């Protein structure tokens, strides 16, 4: 099954050429949230159905995961800045 992509990442890939395939920066960012599996399920649904209205369960699962991550981050407080030395 083909992986659904992001419009801006497809444009960037076209500029870099097909031979140079790296990790999608958006996927890397989402992986750090712990919600990558929900995101991939949403992408697969969108690729198959071509209509976000048919992917509401996956959309809600991804949104809930991201909201939980945001809530956890807010409970921890702001991340201290690193010294520039």
C-alpha positions, 0 to 999 in steps of 0.5 A: 500500500502506498504511503499517503504524503503531505502536499509540501513534502511531495513538493520538497521530494520533487525538488530533491529528486527521487533518489534522495529519500529521507525521513519526512520531517513531519513524520519525525515530529509526530513520532516524537509525540508518540502519536505516529501510529494514529497518524499513519492510520489516518494517512492510510485511510485518507489514501484509500478513501480519498475523503476525510469524512470517511476517516472520522474514527482515525481522525478522532484517535489522532486528535485525542492522542495529540491532545493527551500529549499537549496536556501532559506537556502543559502539566510538566511546565515550560521546557527550560532554555539551554545555555548558549555557551 
